[in-house]
Each structure stands twice: as C-alpha cells, then as structure tokens.
Amino acid sequence: MTGIIDEKGFRLNVGIIIAGEDGRVFWGRRVGNRDAWQFPQGGMMPGETPEETLFRELEEEVGLRAEHVEIIASTEGWLTYRLPRRFLRRPRNRPHCIGQRQKWFLLRLVASEDAIDLFASDSPEFKAWRWVHYWYPIRKVVHFKRGVYARALRELAPALKKEVGTLSGKPAASVRSGGAGDA
C-alpha cells in the first residue's frame, strides 16, 4: 500500500495511544527490531479520514475493533517529525518522503485486554506489548520521534487525567506476548 505524501514530503499518518483503566498506556515492541518500542501508528490511504485510518490501523496492528475502544481526545492539529538521513529512501515514480505528519488519538480500552491480538493481520507490526506509565514513552522511543511523542502526550494528558484522575504510577516491568493469536 502507498500512503499519502503531502507537498512538503511528509507522509500523512495517525498515532494511537491506547490507555487502560488505570491510565497506563499500550507500548508495543516492533517486529524485526531488536529492542524498538513504540505506539501504534500508520499511514493514511487516499480517500480516508484520520478516524478511518485510526480504526484500520488499530485492527491491523493491535487486533482491536472500534467497539473495543472509545476515543477520548485527539490532537488539535498535525504533529511533524523528520526522518534522519539514513532512513530516507528515494523511490522511483513516487513522491520522496522526508518524515511523518501525524494526527494523534487517545483511546480508552473498554474491552478486556484479552482482545489485544498482535497477530490479527498477516503482517504483524508488533511481537510483544506491555502497559507503561503515561510519560514513559517519551524517554524510550527512538530519538527522532521524541519531540512528537512529548507534544502529543502533553496535549492529550488533561483529557486522560479527567478520565482516570491521575497519570502517576510506575512503568510495568513485565512484557506480554502477542495475545489471542499467539501460538
């Protein structure tokens, strides 16, 4: 699939923060990278709204459907980061992508966490997941995404705090496997 790349070279994308009932957030370990962890995210397809992209990516990457979550908030605007030079590709006959322009969504998991299935699609993005303290990802995501993560989490924090009462707590130490589809 080819996503939408804007006139400045940024791929339009959604970022997804899934919060549990205690305010901790889903943190996924990427497939293929030794120790790369991140929030779910994915590119918009032509004709899709950000919300449609959100629900498609949520099901593809985490196995959750719209009825498993509730949208608490989204960023007012789009947040942008540039890819480091070593990650840039120059595909033929397609626009050159220099980074991501993302609309971020904060979701509350309303289903059991057993609904999370990292192997729901034929091409899993994550191989493990865990719940972490709300602010933990800012320190742990790959360096070039830290600014966007910090801006998204800061903007969305008041909405989650209103829902759960607090954002304090410690990161979970345990890592969970893929879930229902895990063999």
N, CA and C of each residue as an Amber inpcrd file, in Angstrom:
protein
   549
   0.8250000  -1.1860000   0.0000000   0.0000000   0.0000000   0.0000000
   0.8680000   1.2470000   0.0000000   0.4090000   2.2590000  -0.6960000
   1.1050000   3.5330000  -0.7240000   0.2830000   4.5470000   0.0460000
   0.9120000   5.2510000   0.9710000   0.2160000   6.2660000   1.7400000
   0.2320000   7.6010000   1.0250000  -0.3430000   8.5820000   1.6850000
  -0.4070000   9.9290000   1.1440000   0.8170000  10.7100000   1.6090000
   1.5310000  11.3090000   0.6660000   2.6660000  12.1720000   0.9880000
   2.2930000  13.5830000   0.5490000   2.3800000  14.5390000   1.4900000
   1.9700000  15.9090000   1.1770000   3.0110000  16.6290000   0.3210000
   2.7080000  17.8720000  -0.0240000   3.5610000  18.6470000  -0.9350000
   4.9460000  18.9470000  -0.3680000   5.1020000  18.8560000   0.9550000
   6.4080000  19.1020000   1.5780000   7.2090000  17.8170000   1.7860000
   6.6030000  16.6680000   1.4550000   7.3140000  15.4020000   1.5760000
   7.0250000  14.6270000   2.8490000   5.9840000  15.0320000   3.5910000
   5.6350000  14.3210000   4.8190000   4.4880000  13.3500000   4.5610000
   4.6490000  12.1370000   5.0740000   3.6210000  11.1060000   4.9470000
   2.5520000  11.3670000   6.0010000   1.2880000  11.4590000   5.5610000
   0.1820000  11.6660000   6.4910000  -0.0840000  10.3690000   7.2360000
  -0.2830000  10.4830000   8.5320000  -0.2160000   9.3290000   9.4120000
  -1.0480000   9.5990000  10.6570000  -1.4880000   8.5510000  11.3330000
  -2.1110000   8.7120000  12.6480000  -1.2610000   7.9990000  13.6880000
  -1.2070000   8.5710000  14.8790000  -0.5680000   7.9490000  16.0310000
  -1.6570000   7.5540000  17.0070000  -1.4740000   6.4200000  17.6810000
  -2.5300000   5.8620000  18.5280000  -1.9960000   5.5760000  19.9250000
  -2.6010000   6.2130000  20.9130000  -2.2740000   5.9680000  22.3150000
  -3.4730000   5.2620000  22.9270000  -3.2710000   4.0260000  23.3860000
  -4.3470000   3.2330000  23.9890000  -4.1200000   3.2150000  25.4930000
  -5.0750000   3.7380000  26.2430000  -4.9540000   3.7890000  27.6980000
  -5.8180000   2.7150000  28.3460000  -5.2710000   2.1070000  29.3860000
  -6.0360000   1.1810000  30.2030000  -6.8140000   1.9540000  31.2550000
  -7.5950000   1.2440000  32.0430000  -8.4520000   1.9140000  33.0320000
  -7.6640000   2.6540000  34.1040000  -6.4070000   2.2820000  34.3210000
  -5.5910000   2.9450000  35.3480000  -4.7160000   4.0630000  34.7810000
  -4.8460000   4.3550000  33.4940000  -4.0860000   5.4420000  32.8900000
  -2.7610000   5.0340000  32.2740000  -2.3350000   3.7830000  32.4830000
  -1.1270000   3.3250000  31.7910000  -1.4700000   3.1250000  30.3190000
  -0.4450000   3.1220000  29.4760000  -0.6640000   3.0760000  28.0360000
   0.0170000   1.8680000  27.3940000  -0.5650000   1.4310000  26.2820000
  -0.0380000   0.3110000  25.4910000   1.2950000   0.7240000  24.8860000
   2.2950000  -0.1630000  25.0150000   3.6390000   0.0800000  24.4820000
   4.0430000  -1.1800000  23.7410000   4.2170000  -1.0810000  22.4130000
   4.4630000  -2.2520000  21.5880000   5.9030000  -2.3990000  21.1420000
   6.3800000  -3.6420000  21.1850000   7.7320000  -3.9630000  20.7130000
   7.6500000  -4.3660000  19.2490000   8.3320000  -3.6300000  18.4010000
   8.2390000  -3.8330000  16.9590000   8.8610000  -5.1530000  16.5020000
   8.2590000  -5.7180000  15.4720000   8.8020000  -6.9050000  14.8220000
  10.0430000  -6.4860000  14.0400000  11.0740000  -7.3210000  14.0690000
  12.2470000  -7.0810000  13.2380000  13.3010000  -6.1770000  13.8340000
  12.9580000  -5.4370000  14.8480000  13.9370000  -4.5700000  15.5040000
  14.2180000  -5.1430000  16.8740000  15.4710000  -5.2610000  17.2020000
  15.8750000  -5.9410000  18.4290000  15.1780000  -5.4060000  19.6690000
  15.1710000  -4.1010000  19.8360000  14.5400000  -3.5610000  21.0340000
  13.8750000  -2.2180000  20.7550000  13.1330000  -2.1260000  19.6570000
  12.4290000  -0.8920000  19.3130000  10.9810000  -0.9920000  19.7740000
  10.5770000  -0.0410000  20.5900000   9.2200000   0.0150000  21.1320000
   8.5740000   1.3210000  20.6920000   7.2660000   1.2840000  20.4780000
   6.5590000   2.4970000  20.0840000   5.0550000   2.3170000  20.2450000
   4.3210000   3.4280000  20.0540000   2.8670000   3.3870000  19.9730000
   2.4810000   2.9000000  18.5790000   1.2880000   2.3200000  18.4320000
   0.8080000   2.0040000  17.0850000   0.6860000   3.2890000  16.2540000
   0.9280000   3.1710000  14.9740000   0.7750000   4.2980000  14.0550000
   0.6300000   3.7370000  12.6560000   0.1340000   4.5540000  11.7390000
   0.0410000   4.0800000  10.3710000  -0.3880000   5.1630000   9.4120000
  -0.0360000   4.9630000   8.1510000  -0.2790000   5.9520000   7.1140000
  -1.6970000   5.9760000   6.5920000  -2.1280000   7.1840000   6.2350000
  -3.4470000   7.3710000   5.6340000  -3.4170000   6.9310000   4.1780000
  -4.5070000   6.3450000   3.7440000  -4.6820000   5.9530000   2.3540000
  -5.5540000   7.0000000   1.6570000  -5.4230000   7.1430000   0.3450000
  -6.2620000   8.1090000  -0.3720000  -7.7440000   7.8840000  -0.0750000
  -8.4470000   8.9720000   0.2190000  -9.8790000   8.9030000   0.4960000
 -10.2370000   8.6230000   1.9410000  -9.2530000   8.2940000   2.7830000
  -9.5310000   8.0100000   4.1930000  -9.5210000   9.2860000   5.0240000
 -10.3740000   9.3170000   6.0400000 -10.2970000  10.3510000   7.0600000
  -9.3100000   9.8710000   8.1220000  -8.8170000  10.7670000   8.9740000
  -7.9510000  10.3110000  10.0660000  -8.6260000   9.2530000  10.9470000
  -9.9190000   9.4090000  11.2130000 -10.6280000   8.4300000  12.0450000
 -10.7060000   7.0670000  11.3670000 -10.9350000   7.0400000  10.0650000
 -10.9580000   5.7680000   9.3360000  -9.5830000   5.1080000   9.3790000
  -8.5400000   5.9050000   9.2200000  -7.1760000   5.3770000   9.3150000
  -6.9230000   4.8250000  10.7070000  -7.3490000   5.5640000  11.7260000
  -7.2010000   5.1190000  13.1140000  -7.7660000   3.7180000  13.2930000
  -9.0080000   3.4920000  12.8930000  -9.6350000   2.1950000  13.1370000
  -9.0570000   1.0840000  12.2620000  -8.6460000   1.4080000  11.0360000
  -7.9960000   0.3930000  10.1940000  -6.6660000  -0.0250000  10.8110000
  -5.8480000   0.9500000  11.1800000  -4.5390000   0.6500000  11.7680000
  -4.6660000  -0.0450000  13.1200000  -5.6360000   0.3570000  13.9150000
  -5.8550000  -0.2600000  15.2200000  -6.1200000  -1.7570000  15.0650000
  -6.9540000  -2.1090000  14.0960000  -7.2490000  -3.5270000  13.8760000
  -6.0520000  -4.2570000  13.2650000  -5.3720000  -3.6430000  12.3000000
  -4.2210000  -4.2870000  11.6610000  -3.0720000  -4.5230000  12.6380000
  -2.7810000  -3.5390000  13.4820000  -1.5850000  -3.6140000  14.3280000
  -1.8190000  -4.2280000  15.6960000  -3.0310000  -4.0670000  16.2330000
  -3.2790000  -4.4760000  17.6160000  -4.4580000  -5.4440000  17.7250000
  -5.2000000  -5.6340000  16.6310000  -6.3230000  -6.5570000  16.6460000
  -7.5720000  -6.0140000  17.3170000  -7.5920000  -4.7290000  17.6400000
  -8.7540000  -4.1340000  18.3010000  -9.6840000  -3.5070000  17.2690000
 -10.9920000  -3.6600000  17.5060000 -12.0050000  -3.0520000  16.6480000
 -12.6080000  -1.8390000  17.3490000 -13.3960000  -1.0760000  16.6220000
 -13.9850000   0.1640000  17.1530000 -14.7460000  -0.0770000  18.4510000
 -15.4240000  -1.2030000  18.5680000 -16.2080000  -1.4700000  19.7850000
 -15.3380000  -1.8000000  20.9990000 -14.0580000  -2.0220000  20.7980000
 -13.1400000  -2.3270000  21.9030000 -12.5720000  -1.0770000  22.5660000
 -12.7590000   0.0780000  21.9280000 -12.1490000   1.3140000  22.4240000
 -13.1470000   2.4600000  22.3700000 -12.7930000   3.5240000  23.0790000
 -13.5440000   4.7670000  22.9650000 -12.5190000   5.8760000  22.7280000
 -12.8300000   6.7760000  21.8040000 -11.9410000   7.9140000  21.5600000
 -12.1550000   8.9240000  22.6780000 -11.0840000   9.2330000  23.3990000
 -11.1420000  10.2280000  24.4710000 -10.8290000  11.6120000  23.9080000
  -9.8030000  11.7040000  23.0740000  -9.3750000  13.0020000  22.5370000
  -8.4600000  12.7850000  21.3410000  -8.2010000  13.8740000  20.6310000
  -7.2030000  13.8590000  19.5580000  -6.4660000  15.1910000  19.5810000
  -5.2840000  15.1990000  18.9890000  -4.5410000  16.4560000  18.9260000
  -5.3030000  17.4280000  18.0360000  -5.1930000  18.6890000  18.3890000
  -5.9150000  19.7080000  17.6280000  -5.3960000  19.7910000  16.2000000
  -4.1090000  19.7230000  16.0490000  -3.5110000  19.8090000  14.7210000
  -2.6600000  18.5880000  14.4220000  -1.8240000  18.7350000  13.4040000
  -0.9310000  17.6670000  12.9740000   0.4560000  17.9300000  13.5420000
   1.1200000  16.8830000  14.0080000   2.4650000  16.9780000  14.5660000
   3.4330000  16.3360000  13.5770000   4.5850000  16.9510000  13.3990000
   5.5070000  16.5320000  12.3430000   6.8860000  16.1910000  12.8880000
   7.4680000  15.1290000  12.3380000   8.8870000  14.8540000  12.6000000
   9.5740000  14.4790000  11.2960000  10.8490000  14.7960000  11.2230000
  11.6720000  14.4510000  10.0640000  12.4230000  13.1570000  10.3470000
  12.5800000  12.3690000   9.3190000  13.3800000  11.1510000   9.4220000
  14.8610000  11.5080000   9.3140000  15.7070000  10.8370000  10.0760000
  17.1480000  11.0380000   9.8910000  17.5520000  10.6240000   8.4710000
  18.5910000  11.2360000   7.9700000  19.0480000  10.9970000   6.5960000
  19.2060000   9.5050000   6.2810000  19.7110000   8.7260000   7.2260000
  19.9610000   7.3000000   6.9440000  18.6760000   6.5000000   6.7100000
  17.5100000   7.0560000   7.1040000  16.2400000   6.3660000   6.8950000
  15.5130000   6.8290000   5.6320000  16.0390000   7.8160000   4.9550000
  15.3690000   8.3410000   3.7660000  15.5600000   7.3960000   2.5860000
  14.4620000   7.1780000   1.8500000  14.5050000   6.3680000   0.6310000
  14.0530000   7.2440000  -0.5220000  14.5850000   6.9880000  -1.6700000
  14.1960000   7.7610000  -2.8470000  13.5610000   6.8170000  -3.8750000
  12.2660000   6.4950000  -3.6720000  11.6070000   5.5670000  -4.5970000
  11.3850000   6.2040000  -5.9660000  11.4450000   5.3720000  -6.9790000
  11.1860000   5.8470000  -8.3410000   9.6840000   5.9770000  -8.5400000
   9.2870000   6.9700000  -9.2950000   7.8880000   7.1870000  -9.6810000
   6.9550000   7.4260000  -8.4980000   7.4950000   7.8200000  -7.3500000
   6.6540000   8.1420000  -6.1900000   7.2560000   9.3510000  -5.4920000
   6.4280000  10.0950000  -4.7600000   6.9770000  11.2330000  -4.0180000
   7.9960000  10.7750000  -2.9740000   8.9720000  11.6070000  -2.7450000
  10.0280000  11.3580000  -1.7590000   9.4990000  11.7200000  -0.3680000
   9.6100000  10.8130000   0.5900000   9.1190000  11.0270000   1.9550000
  10.2760000  11.4370000   2.8610000  10.1260000  12.5820000   3.5540000
  11.1800000  13.0590000   4.4520000  10.7990000  12.9260000   5.9270000
   9.5700000  12.4920000   6.1900000   9.1300000  12.3620000   7.5800000
   7.6480000  12.0670000   7.6580000   7.0990000  12.2360000   8.8460000
   5.6880000  11.9310000   9.0860000   4.9700000  13.1680000   9.6160000
   3.7510000  13.3660000   9.1650000   2.8450000  14.3800000   9.7110000
   1.6890000  13.5980000  10.3160000   1.5460000  13.6890000  11.6390000
   0.6390000  12.7950000  12.3590000  -0.4700000  13.5220000  13.1090000
  -1.6550000  12.9380000  13.0520000  -2.7840000  13.2990000  13.9060000
  -2.8150000  12.2170000  14.9770000  -2.7790000  12.6140000  16.2520000
  -2.7170000  11.6590000  17.3560000  -4.0720000  11.4910000  18.0160000
  -4.3890000  10.2370000  18.3620000  -5.6380000   9.9010000  19.0440000
  -5.3250000   9.2280000  20.3720000  -6.0750000   9.6180000  21.3930000
  -6.0100000   8.9780000  22.7040000  -7.2670000   8.1420000  22.8570000
  -7.0870000   6.8410000  23.0550000  -8.2020000   5.9080000  23.1830000
  -8.2110000   5.2940000  24.5710000  -9.3960000   4.9090000  25.0020000
  -9.5260000   4.1410000  26.2380000  -9.9690000   2.7360000  25.8510000
  -9.2620000   1.7380000  26.3450000  -9.6460000   0.3500000  26.0990000
 -10.8690000   0.0480000  26.9530000 -11.9900000  -0.2830000  26.3210000
 -13.2170000  -0.5940000  27.0630000 -13.4950000  -2.0950000  27.0700000
 -12.7700000  -2.8450000  26.2840000 -12.8660000  -4.3090000  26.2660000
 -11.7980000  -4.8680000  27.2010000 -11.8470000  -6.1600000  27.4080000
 -10.7870000  -6.8350000  28.1540000  -9.4880000  -6.7300000  27.3600000
  -8.3730000  -6.6700000  28.0610000  -7.0870000  -6.6310000  27.3450000
  -6.8470000  -7.9140000  26.5580000  -7.6110000  -8.9570000  26.8220000
  -7.5140000 -10.1870000  26.0300000  -7.9140000  -9.9600000  24.5710000
  -8.6150000  -8.8520000  24.2890000  -8.9970000  -8.5270000  22.9130000
  -7.7820000  -8.1060000  22.0810000  -6.7060000  -7.7120000  22.7330000
  -5.4920000  -7.3160000  22.0150000  -4.8770000  -8.5570000  21.3690000
  -4.6830000  -8.4950000  20.0600000  -4.1370000  -9.6200000  19.2980000
  -3.1330000  -9.0870000  18.2820000  -1.8720000  -9.1580000  18.6270000
  -0.8240000  -8.6140000  17.7670000  -0.6700000  -9.3700000  16.4560000
  -1.2370000 -10.5640000  16.3860000  -1.0900000 -11.3950000  15.1920000
  -2.4030000 -11.5100000  14.4170000  -3.2580000 -10.4850000  14.5260000
  -4.5420000 -10.4760000  13.8300000  -4.3670000 -10.2890000  12.3230000
  -3.2680000  -9.6750000  11.9110000  -3.0370000  -9.4690000  10.4770000
  -1.9580000 -10.4300000   9.9830000  -1.8460000 -10.5200000   8.6680000
  -0.8330000 -11.3860000   8.0600000   0.5770000 -10.8210000   8.2010000
   0.6770000  -9.5280000   8.4720000   1.9840000  -8.8680000   8.6110000
   2.0430000  -8.1220000   9.9410000   2.2930000  -8.8380000  11.0330000
   2.3090000  -8.1750000  12.3450000   3.3530000  -7.0600000  12.4100000
   2.9980000  -5.9970000  13.1220000   3.9060000  -4.8660000  13.3500000
   4.6190000  -5.0030000  14.6960000   3.9490000  -5.6700000  15.6490000
   4.4830000  -5.8170000  16.9990000   4.5930000  -7.2900000  17.3530000
   5.5860000  -7.6150000  18.2050000   5.7440000  -9.0030000  18.6550000
   5.4650000  -9.1570000  20.1420000   5.3600000  -8.0660000  20.8670000
   5.0600000  -8.1000000  22.2990000   4.5170000  -6.7340000  22.6980000
   3.9210000  -6.6820000  23.8710000   3.4230000  -5.4020000  24.3680000
   3.3930000  -5.4240000  25.8850000   3.2580000  -4.2240000  26.4510000
   3.1160000  -4.0830000  27.8980000   2.4270000  -2.7530000  28.1940000
   1.9150000  -2.6400000  29.4040000   1.3790000  -1.3690000  29.8890000
   2.5230000  -0.6050000  30.5330000   2.6290000   0.6950000  30.2310000
   3.6680000   1.5300000  30.8250000   3.0490000   2.8230000  31.3530000
   3.7700000   3.4700000  32.2580000   3.3840000   4.7750000  32.7720000
   3.1900000   5.7350000  31.5970000   2.2640000   6.6390000  31.7320000
   1.8950000   7.5530000  30.6450000   3.0920000   8.2860000  30.0390000
   4.0240000   8.7410000  30.8560000   5.1360000   9.5560000  30.3610000
   6.3570000   8.7280000  29.9300000   6.3660000   7.4540000  30.1990000
   7.4920000   6.5650000  29.8910000   7.9320000   6.6140000  28.4190000
   7.0030000   6.5920000  27.4520000   7.4230000   6.5390000  26.0420000
   8.3040000   7.6960000  25.5810000   8.1820000   8.8540000  26.1990000
   8.9950000   9.9940000  25.7620000  10.4830000   9.6740000  25.8910000
  10.8580000   8.9890000  26.9360000  12.2700000   8.6610000  27.1770000
  12.7330000   7.4470000  26.3770000  11.8030000   6.6130000  25.9530000
  12.1870000   5.3140000  25.4000000  11.9970000   5.1500000  23.8960000
  11.2260000   6.0130000  23.2720000  11.0300000   5.8810000  21.8280000
  12.3150000   6.3030000  21.1060000  12.4740000   5.8630000  19.8690000
  13.6330000   6.2400000  19.0570000  13.7760000   7.7680000  19.0610000
  14.9960000   8.2450000  19.1000000  15.2960000   9.6640000  19.3370000
  14.5590000  10.6340000  18.4280000  14.3720000  10.3090000  17.1550000
  13.7870000  11.2940000  16.2470000  12.2700000  11.4310000  16.3990000
  11.6380000  10.5560000  17.1970000  10.2030000  10.6770000  17.4590000
   9.9060000  11.3220000  18.8150000  10.9200000  11.5740000  19.6150000
  10.6960000  12.0480000  20.9870000   9.9430000  13.3660000  21.0590000
  10.2530000  14.2940000  20.1920000   9.5650000  15.5850000  20.2130000
   8.0800000  15.4540000  19.9400000   7.7180000  14.6600000  18.9370000
   6.3060000  14.4480000  18.6110000   5.6060000  13.7110000  19.7490000
   6.2560000  12.6930000  20.3130000   5.6490000  11.9720000  21.4330000
   5.4090000  12.9240000  22.6000000   6.3750000  13.7610000  22.9110000
   6.2260000  14.7030000  24.0270000   5.0760000  15.6680000  23.7670000
   4.9860000  16.2080000  22.5540000   3.9030000  17.1470000  22.2400000
   2.5430000  16.4630000  22.2970000   2.4310000  15.2610000  21.7270000
   1.1520000  14.5460000  21.7410000   0.7360000  14.2020000  23.1720000
   1.6500000  13.6490000  23.9480000   1.3150000  13.2600000  25.3210000
   0.9630000  14.4760000  26.1750000   1.6890000  15.5730000  26.0220000
   1.3610000  16.7940000  26.7820000  -0.0250000  17.3140000  26.4170000
  -0.3270000  17.3580000  25.1220000  -1.6220000  17.8840000  24.6890000
  -2.7780000  16.9970000  25.1410000  -2.5860000  15.6930000  25.1390000
  -3.6730000  14.7630000  25.4530000  -3.7820000  14.4290000  26.9390000
  -2.7670000  14.7550000  27.7270000  -2.7560000  14.4180000  29.1570000
  -3.9750000  14.9310000  29.9190000  -4.4130000  16.1840000  29.7360000
  -5.5730000  16.6440000  30.5060000  -6.8310000  15.8080000  30.2630000
  -7.0230000  15.3470000  29.0370000  -8.2000000  14.5290000  28.7280000
  -8.1390000  13.1890000  29.4530000  -6.9570000  12.5650000  29.4990000
  -6.8430000  11.2840000  30.2020000  -6.9390000  11.4870000  31.7100000
  -6.3370000  12.5450000  32.2020000  -6.4000000  12.8240000  33.6400000
  -7.8520000  13.0120000  34.0760000  -8.6510000  13.6570000  33.2450000
 -10.0830000  13.8350000  33.5350000 -10.7940000  12.4820000  33.6020000
 -10.3740000  11.5400000  32.7730000 -10.9890000  10.2020000  32.7290000
 -10.5740000   9.3230000  33.9060000  -9.2850000   9.3250000  34.2440000
  -8.7700000   8.3660000  35.2360000  -8.3480000   9.0040000  36.5560000
  -8.2790000  10.3300000  36.5970000  -7.9650000  11.0090000  37.8490000
  -6.5030000  11.3170000  38.0850000  -5.6010000  10.5330000  37.5270000
  -4.1730000  10.7640000  37.7430000  -3.3680000  10.1090000  36.6280000
  -2.1700000  10.5950000  36.4250000  -1.2660000   9.9930000  35.4420000
  -0.0100000   9.4720000  36.1210000  -0.0580000   9.3390000  37.4290000
   1.1240000   8.8500000  38.1460000   1.1880000   7.3330000  38.0860000
   2.3030000   6.7810000  38.5090000   2.4940000   5.3380000  38.5010000
   3.8430000   4.9900000  37.9310000   4.1850000   3.7160000  38.0120000
   5.4800000   3.2460000  37.5170000   5.2810000   2.3970000  36.2710000
   6.2700000   2.4060000  35.3750000   6.1870000   1.5270000  34.2060000
   6.1140000   0.0610000  34.6250000   5.3220000  -0.7080000  33.8890000
   5.2330000  -2.1450000  34.1550000   6.5280000  -2.8160000  33.7320000
   6.9660000  -3.7780000  34.4990000   8.2150000  -4.4780000  34.1950000
   7.9940000  -5.6710000  33.2800000   6.7970000  -6.2280000  33.2940000
   6.5740000  -7.4480000  32.5170000   6.1750000  -7.1270000  31.0850000
   6.5270000  -8.0100000  30.1790000   6.1880000  -7.8910000  28.7700000
   5.2300000  -9.0150000  28.4450000   4.1840000  -8.6840000  27.7120000
   3.1840000  -9.6860000  27.3590000   3.4060000 -10.1510000  25.9360000
   3.0070000 -11.3720000  25.6650000   3.1320000 -11.9100000  24.3090000
   2.0050000 -11.3780000  23.4390000   1.9240000 -11.8770000  22.2180000
   1.0040000 -11.3660000  21.2240000  -0.4620000 -11.4370000  21.5280000
  -0.9260000 -12.2590000  22.4060000  -2.3420000 -12.2930000  22.7360000
  -3.0480000 -13.4640000  22.0970000  -4.3210000 -13.2540000  21.7770000
  -5.1990000 -14.3330000  21.3460000  -4.6510000 -15.1260000  20.1660000
  -3.9620000 -14.4750000  19.2470000  -3.4350000 -15.1770000  18.0800000
  -2.0740000 -15.7950000  18.3030000  -1.5430000 -15.6670000  19.4910000
  -0.2040000 -16.1720000  19.7900000  -0.2270000 -17.6960000  19.8670000
   0.6440000 -18.3390000  19.1360000   0.6580000 -19.8150000  19.1310000
   1.4690000 -20.3710000  20.2680000
